[in-house]
Amino acid sequence: MRYPADHKTKAKDAIVAAAGKRLKRQGFSGIGVDGLAAAAGVTSGAFYSSFASKEGLLEEIIGRHLGSPFVDGEPGDTRENRRRLKAFLLAYISEGHGRDAENGCVMPSLSADVGRVGDQVRKTYQKRMRLLIERMTRAMTGTDAQKRKRAWVVLALMVGAITVARALPDGPERKELLGAALVNALKTAGL
């Protein structure tokens, strides 16, 4: 039986989408290839026709999603970049994002896993991280060095706040953490 020309691409995209959710929820070591394939509704053979290994899948997920949606598309003028960064921070450092690891950013969920795997995944992570920092600096004022330092601080606030918020039970500390992180991220970014 012949498949349409785009069948393999669609299968790969389905694996990345479904397996990405599972990896963000369960961690790299928390689920095997069979579970990832089942989550995508494909066989393990189909998984291996798209990826040489589970590590290859992790690299693809990082390469597609780290910094999204903020880094997607072309940067605009300074005013548009500032508007986009503010909207990104408001959505990122939020109760909704704190509760939804599966549909959230890869950084709080998978950064520790990236640190445990091979150099190729780490290089992809670094490439996307550089893009994210570069895009953040386009929304800031000051010298290039000042903007980069502030962008790294904002990034640390974002990821750290969501990581800790996900570990806390619902309650005042969680709300206080997210509120303080958001206020300070906006202030540090100059928004």
C-alpha positions in Angstrom: 0.0 0.0 0.0 1.4 3.4 -1.0 1.1 6.3 1.5 0.7 9.9 0.4 3.9 11.8 0.0 3.5 13.7 3.2 2.6 10.7 5.3 6.0 10.4 7.0 6.1 14.1 7.8 2.6 14.0 9.3 3.6 10.9 11.4 6.7 12.6 12.6 4.8 15.8 13.5 2.2 13.6 15.4 5.0 11.9 17.3 6.6 15.2 18.2 3.3 16.7 19.4 2.1 13.7 21.5 5.4 12.5 22.7 6.4 16.1 23.6 3.5 16.3 26.0 4.3 13.0 27.6 8.0 13.9 28.0 7.1 17.3 29.6 4.8 15.5 32.0 6.8 12.4 32.8 10.4 13.4 32.0 12.9 11.8 29.7 13.5 8.7 31.9 9.8 8.4 32.9 8.6 6.9 29.6 10.0 4.6 27.0 9.8 4.5 23.2 6.8 2.2 23.3 4.9 4.6 25.5 5.9 7.6 23.4 4.8 5.8 20.2 1.5 4.7 21.8 0.8 8.3 22.9 1.2 9.3 19.2 -0.9 6.5 18.0 1.9 4.9 16.0 4.0 1.7 16.3 7.5 1.7 17.7 8.6 0.9 14.2 7.1 4.1 13.0 8.8 5.9 15.8 12.2 4.5 14.7 11.5 5.4 11.1 11.3 9.1 12.2 13.9 9.1 14.9 17.1 7.1 15.5 16.6 7.2 19.2 14.6 8.8 22.0 17.4 11.3 22.3 16.8 12.2 18.7 13.1 12.9 19.5 14.2 15.1 22.5 16.5 17.1 20.2 13.6 17.6 17.7 11.2 18.8 20.5 13.8 21.2 21.8 14.6 22.4 18.3 11.0 23.1 17.5 9.7 24.4 20.8 12.2 26.1 23.0 11.2 29.8 23.2 8.0 29.3 21.2 5.9 31.2 20.5 8.0 34.2 21.3 10.9 33.3 18.9 8.6 32.2 16.1 8.3 34.5 13.1 10.4 37.5 12.2 11.2 40.2 14.9 9.4 43.5 14.5 10.4 47.0 15.4 11.3 47.9 19.0 7.7 48.8 19.9 6.3 45.5 18.5 9.1 43.5 20.2 8.3 45.1 23.5 4.6 44.3 23.1 5.4 40.7 22.2 7.9 40.2 25.1 5.4 41.6 27.6 2.6 39.3 26.3 5.0 36.4 26.4 6.0 37.1 30.1 2.4 37.6 31.1 1.4 34.2 29.6 4.6 32.4 30.8 4.7 33.5 34.4 1.0 32.6 35.1 -1.1 30.2 37.0 -2.2 28.5 33.8 1.3 27.8 32.7 2.3 26.8 36.2 -0.5 24.1 36.2 -0.1 22.8 32.7 3.4 21.2 32.2 2.1 19.0 29.3 1.1 22.0 27.1 3.7 24.4 28.5 7.3 25.4 27.7 10.0 22.8 27.4 12.5 24.7 29.6 11.0 24.0 33.1 10.1 20.5 32.2 13.1 19.2 30.1 16.1 21.4 30.8 17.5 19.0 33.5 17.0 16.1 31.0 18.9 17.9 28.3 21.8 18.3 30.8 21.9 14.5 31.1 22.0 13.6 27.4 24.5 13.9 24.6 26.2 16.9 23.1 24.0 17.1 20.0 20.8 17.8 22.0 22.7 20.3 24.2 24.0 22.1 21.1 20.4 22.4 19.8 19.3 23.7 23.2 22.1 26.2 23.1 21.2 27.4 19.6 17.5 27.9 20.6 18.5 29.6 23.8 20.7 32.0 21.9 17.8 32.8 19.6 15.5 33.4 22.6 18.0 35.7 24.4 18.7 37.6 21.1 14.9 38.1 20.6 14.5 39.2 24.2 17.2 41.8 23.9 15.5 43.4 20.9 12.8 44.5 23.3 15.1 46.1 25.8 17.1 49.3 26.1 20.7 49.8 27.1 24.0 48.5 25.8 24.2 45.1 24.2 26.0 43.7 27.3 23.4 45.2 29.6 20.5 43.9 27.5 22.0 40.4 27.4 22.6 40.3 31.2 19.0 41.4 31.8 17.6 38.9 29.3 19.4 36.1 31.2 18.0 37.3 34.5 14.5 37.5 33.0 14.9 34.0 31.6 16.0 32.6 35.0 13.0 34.2 36.7 10.7 32.7 34.1 11.9 29.2 34.2 12.7 29.2 37.9 9.3 30.6 38.9 7.4 28.0 36.8 9.6 25.1 38.0 9.0 26.0 41.7 5.4 26.8 41.2 4.8 23.4 39.7 6.3 21.8 42.8 4.2 23.8 45.2 0.6 22.8 46.1 -2.1 25.4 45.4 -2.0 28.2 47.9 -0.7 31.6 48.8 3.0 30.8 48.3 2.4 29.7 44.8 0.5 32.9 44.0 3.1 35.0 45.8 5.9 33.4 43.9 4.3 33.9 40.5 3.3 37.4 41.2 6.8 38.4 42.5 8.5 36.8 39.6 6.2 38.5 37.0 6.7 41.9 38.6 10.4 41.5 38.7 10.7 40.0 35.2 8.7 42.9 33.7 10.8 45.4 35.7 14.1 43.8 34.7 13.0 43.8 31.0 12.1 47.5 31.3 8.5 46.9 30.4 
